[in-house]
Amino acid sequence: MRRLGISIYSQHGTLKDIQDYIELAHANGFDRIFTCLMSLKNDEEREKLQQLNQFAHALGFEIFADVAPAVLKELGLTFREISQLKESYHLDGLRLDMGFSGQEEAFMSLDASNMKIELNISNGTKYVDNVLSYKPNPDNIVGCHNFYPRKYTGLSRSHFINSSMLFKKNHIRTAAMISSKDAKFGPWEETPYGLPTLEEHRDLPIIVQAKDLWHTGLIDDLIIGNMYASKKEIEALGRLNRNKLELRAETLSLTSVLEEKVIFEEPHFNRGDVSEYVIRSTQSRVKYKKESIPAHDTQNIVRGDITIDNNLDIRYKGELQIALKAMPNAGSTNIAAKVVPEEHFLLDQIQPWESFSFVKIND
């Protein structure tokens, strides 16, 4: 099952503020928490995090904390003593921002505390293969990408895909970071440019980031990297279909009841013989070939238009398409709806034979 998570940083808010944030996430189907031990500066911040984690555990959250070998050393611990972190910070897993040699990670995965060891996916090296060569408990090995507060330092799509595949080929659960436009805090300071994993996500709405990452098929869990995402963002993510791409669409004033049924109630998939101009969902032209579809809104077509061929094209009448490029309209194609502009980004990611659906936003 795909999961949603938030990040909490005890130094950036009162106990109540962060507890309220945790409760909001819980009410909307979130059940993972990421936090950071490396950024804690004093005992007060550590004690507050311990209280927050205990509170979140009572609600059913699974909690991972970012650590590195230097952090363990600072706390007077070795990789053989991670059970103390589980007890004192109420943790379920350790995310290793910087790893060890591979043998230590495997050893930690076998610890009696049964803590999960979360490896850094973003490096894109054979690190995970090295860890697996030391025969860890595979159930306790998971992976998570980094986030990137500085503009232009986030991962490229090609590197993201290649590094994620190194984990998925070994059947390891994966996570990545999405970024709120409203949240301001990261582990150390305010983060005006967000905390995404992918650079191309930095200025996109959080719901589009989430759809894109799940749509790759390479990421199981999504975590909001910065703290205090808005109630609107949290609720939108909670409603999101975790298994199928749903595109938000707005109908036109002349769109018929039949056309709305085709768009929002019929199943859609992209034909295997793909076009560079349109995504074609053709089953509706078979089902509705005897129905009348009068012409309307037959202006030239632009990217993101959802079209249905009308009575003037007997062969293709009823076929639904999504425009990928601008095209002239011969008058036989109705523009029945439009994918919202911020989700045009997702259109190029729809693969041959992939199912998708639409959500109406102008009810």
C-alpha positions in Angstrom: 0.0 0.0 0.0 1.3 3.5 -0.9 1.6 5.8 2.1 1.8 9.5 2.9 4.0 11.2 5.5 4.9 14.5 7.0 8.2 15.9 8.5 8.4 17.4 12.0 11.2 19.5 13.4 10.9 20.2 17.1 12.9 23.4 17.0 10.4 25.1 14.8 7.2 25.4 16.9 5.5 24.8 20.2 4.6 21.4 21.3 0.9 22.1 20.7 1.5 23.6 17.2 3.3 20.5 16.0 0.9 18.1 17.8 -2.0 19.9 15.9 -0.1 19.4 12.7 0.4 15.7 13.4 -3.3 15.3 14.2 -4.3 17.1 10.9 -2.1 14.7 9.0 -3.5 11.7 10.8 -7.1 12.7 10.1 -6.3 12.7 6.4 -4.7 9.3 6.1 -1.0 10.1 6.8 0.9 7.5 8.8 4.6 8.2 8.4 6.8 10.8 10.0 10.3 11.9 9.0 12.4 13.9 11.5 16.0 14.8 12.0 18.4 14.1 14.9 21.3 15.8 13.1 19.7 19.3 13.5 18.9 19.2 17.2 21.0 21.7 19.1 20.1 21.3 22.8 18.4 19.1 25.3 15.2 21.1 25.1 14.8 20.3 21.4 15.6 16.7 22.0 13.1 16.3 24.8 10.4 18.0 22.8 11.0 15.6 19.9 10.8 12.7 22.2 7.4 13.9 23.4 6.2 14.6 19.8 7.3 11.1 18.7 5.5 9.5 21.6 2.4 11.4 20.8 2.6 10.4 17.1 3.2 6.8 17.9 0.0 6.7 19.9 -1.8 7.8 16.7 -0.2 5.0 14.7 2.5 6.8 12.9 5.7 5.1 11.8 8.7 7.4 12.6 12.1 7.6 10.9 14.9 9.9 12.0 17.7 11.2 9.9 21.1 10.2 11.4 24.7 9.9 10.3 27.8 8.1 11.8 28.9 11.5 13.3 25.5 11.8 15.1 25.8 8.4 16.7 29.3 9.3 17.9 28.1 12.6 19.3 25.4 10.7 21.3 28.1 8.3 22.6 26.6 5.4 20.6 27.9 2.9 18.0 25.9 1.1 15.3 25.7 -1.8 17.7 23.6 0.3 20.2 20.7 1.6 18.0 18.1 0.1 20.3 18.8 3.0 22.7 17.6 5.5 20.0 14.5 3.4 19.5 13.7 3.6 23.2 14.6 7.2 23.9 13.1 8.7 20.7 10.3 6.3 20.0 11.6 5.4 16.6 10.7 2.7 14.1 13.6 3.4 11.7 16.9 5.2 11.1 17.5 7.1 7.8 21.2 7.1 7.1 21.9 10.4 5.4 25.6 9.2 5.3 26.1 5.5 5.5 28.7 3.2 6.8 30.6 0.5 4.8 27.6 -1.7 4.1 28.4 -4.3 6.8 27.3 -2.0 9.6 23.9 -1.3 7.9 23.3 -5.1 7.5 24.2 -5.6 11.1 21.8 -2.9 12.3 19.0 -4.4 10.3 19.5 -7.6 12.3 19.4 -5.9 15.6 17.0 -7.2 18.2 15.2 -3.8 18.3 13.9 -4.7 14.8 14.4 -1.1 13.6 14.2 -0.4 9.9 17.3 1.0 8.2 16.5 3.5 5.5 19.2 4.0 2.9 19.8 7.1 0.9 18.5 6.4 -2.7 19.7 9.7 -4.2 23.4 8.9 -4.4 22.7 6.5 -7.3 25.6 4.3 -6.5 25.9 0.5 -6.0 25.6 1.2 -2.2 22.4 -0.8 -1.9 23.9 -3.8 -3.6 26.9 -3.6 -1.2 24.6 -3.5 1.8 22.6 -6.5 0.5 25.9 -8.4 -0.1 26.3 -8.6 3.7 23.0 -10.5 4.1 20.8 -8.1 6.1 17.3 -8.7 7.2 15.6 -7.6 3.9 12.4 -6.8 5.7 14.3 -4.0 7.6 16.0 -2.4 4.6 14.1 0.4 3.0 15.1 3.5 1.0 14.3 7.2 0.8 15.5 10.0 -1.5 17.0 13.3 -0.2 15.4 16.7 -0.4 17.1 19.8 -1.7 16.6 23.2 -0.2 18.8 25.1 -2.6 17.4 26.0 -6.0 18.8 24.0 -9.0 20.3 21.3 -6.8 17.4 18.8 -6.9 17.7 15.6 -8.8 17.2 15.4 -12.6 14.4 13.1 -13.7 16.9 10.7 -15.4 19.0 10.4 -12.3 15.9 10.0 -10.1 14.7 7.1 -12.3 18.0 5.4 -12.5 18.8 5.6 -8.8 15.2 4.5 -7.8 15.4 1.5 -10.1 18.5 0.3 -8.2 16.3 -0.2 -5.2 13.1 -1.4 -6.9 15.0 -4.1 -8.8 15.8 -5.5 -5.3 12.2 -5.2 -4.2 13.0 -2.5 -1.6 10.3 -0.1 -0.4 11.0 3.4 -1.5 10.1 7.0 -0.5 10.7 10.4 -1.9 10.1 14.0 -0.8 7.4 16.4 -2.0 7.4 20.1 -1.1 4.6 22.4 0.3 4.3 25.9 -1.1 3.0 27.1 2.3 5.4 25.3 4.6 8.5 27.3 5.7 10.6 25.1 7.9 13.2 22.4 7.3 15.7 20.7 9.7 18.0 23.8 10.1 16.4 27.0 9.0 13.6 28.5 6.9 13.4 27.0 3.4 12.0 29.6 1.0 12.4 27.4 -2.0 10.9 24.3 -0.6 12.3 20.8 0.0 11.6 18.6 -3.1 13.5 15.6 -4.3 13.1 16.5 -8.0 14.2 19.9 -9.2 11.4 20.1 -11.7 8.9 19.8 -8.9 10.2 22.9 -7.0 7.6 25.3 -8.3 4.7 22.8 -8.9 1.7 22.4 -6.7 2.2 19.6 -4.1 -0.7 17.5 -5.6 1.0 17.5 -9.0 4.3 16.5 -7.4 2.6 13.6 -5.7 0.8 12.4 -8.8 4.0 12.5 -10.7 6.0 10.5 -8.2 3.4 7.8 -7.7 2.9 7.7 -11.5 6.5 6.7 -12.1 5.8 3.4 -10.3 9.1 3.7 -8.5 8.0 5.3 -5.3 5.9 3.8 -2.6 5.7 6.5 0.1 5.6 10.3 -0.3 6.8 12.6 2.5 6.2 16.3 2.7 9.8 17.5 3.4 9.0 20.9 4.9 6.9 21.5 8.0 3.4 23.1 8.3 1.9 22.2 4.9 -1.5 23.9 4.7 -4.7 22.3 5.7 -5.8 22.5 2.0 -2.6 20.7 0.8 -2.9 18.0 3.5 -6.6 17.4 2.7 -6.0 17.3 -1.1 -3.2 14.7 -0.7 -5.5 12.6 1.6 -8.1 12.5 -1.1 -5.6 11.6 -3.9 -6.0 8.3 -5.7 -2.8 6.4 -4.8 -2.9 3.9 -7.6 -4.3 5.6 -10.7 -3.5 9.0 -12.3 -6.5 11.3 -12.0 -6.4 14.5 -14.0 -8.3 17.6 -12.8 -10.5 19.0 -15.5 -13.0 21.8 -16.1 -15.9 21.4 -18.5 -17.2 24.2 -20.9 -20.6 25.8 -20.7 -21.9 23.9 -23.7 -20.6 20.5 -22.7 -23.5 18.0 -22.8 -24.6 15.5 -20.2 -23.5 12.7 -22.5 -20.0 14.2 -22.9 -19.7 14.6 -19.2 -20.6 10.9 -18.8 -17.9 10.0 -21.3 -15.3 12.1 -19.6 -16.0 11.4 -15.9 -17.7 8.1 -15.8 -16.2 5.9 -18.5 -12.9 4.1 -18.0 -10.0 5.5 -20.0 -6.6 4.1 -21.1 -4.1 5.4 -23.6 -3.9 3.3 -26.8 -0.8 1.4 -27.3 -0.1 2.8 -30.8 0.7 6.2 -29.3 0.6 9.6 -31.1 2.8 12.6 -30.4 -0.3 14.9 -30.8 -2.9 13.2 -28.6 -3.7 10.7 -25.9 -6.5 8.5 -27.3 -9.2 6.8 -25.3 -11.2 5.0 -27.9 -13.7 2.7 -26.2 -16.3 5.4 -25.9 -16.7 5.7 -29.6 -17.8 2.0 -29.7 -20.2 2.4 -26.8 -21.8 5.6 -27.9 -21.7 5.2 -31.7 -25.5 5.4 -32.0 -25.8 8.5 -29.8 -26.0 12.0 -31.2 -23.1 14.3 -30.3 -23.9 17.8 -31.8 -21.1 20.1 -32.7 -20.0 22.8 -30.3 -16.8 24.5 -29.3 -15.0 23.5 -32.4 -12.3 26.2 -32.3 -8.7 25.2 -32.8 -7.3 22.8 -30.2 -4.5 23.6 -27.7 -2.5 21.4 -25.3 -4.6 20.1 -22.4 -8.0 20.2 -24.3 -10.2 17.2 -23.7 -12.0 16.5 -27.0 -14.8 14.3 -28.2 -15.5 13.8 -31.9 -19.0 14.9 -32.9 -21.6 13.9 -35.5 -19.6 15.3 -38.4 -17.1 12.4 -38.0 -19.1 9.2 -38.3 -16.1 6.8 -37.8 -14.6 8.5 -34.8 -17.7 10.0 -33.2 -17.5 9.6 -29.4 -13.7 9.1 -29.2 -12.1 11.0 -26.3 -8.7 12.5 -26.8 -6.4 14.8 -24.7 -4.3 17.2 -26.8 -0.6 17.2 -26.4 0.0 19.8 -29.0 -1.9 22.6 -30.7 -3.8 21.5 -33.8 -6.3 22.9 -36.2 -9.9 21.7 -35.8 -11.8 20.7 -38.9 -15.1 21.2 -37.0 -15.7 17.6 -36.3 -14.2 17.7 -32.8 -15.8 19.2 -29.7 -13.7 20.7 -27.0 -15.6 19.4 -24.0 -13.2 20.1 -21.1 -9.7 21.2 -20.3 -7.1 19.7 -18.1 -6.1 22.4 -15.5 -2.9 24.1 -16.6 -0.8 23.0 -13.7 -1.4 19.4 -14.6 -0.3 19.7 -18.2 3.1 18.7 -16.8 1.6 15.2 -16.2 0.4 14.6 -19.8 3.8 13.7 -21.2 4.2 11.0 -18.5 1.1 8.9 -19.5 2.4 5.7 -21.0 0.9 3.3 -23.7 -1.9 1.2 -22.3 -2.0 3.2 -19.0 -5.3 3.8 -17.4 -6.3 7.3 -16.2 -9.4 9.2 -15.2 -10.6 12.7 -14.7 -11.9 14.7 -11.7 -14.4 17.5 -12.3 -13.4 20.7 -10.5 -16.3 23.1 -11.6 -19.2 21.4 -9.8 
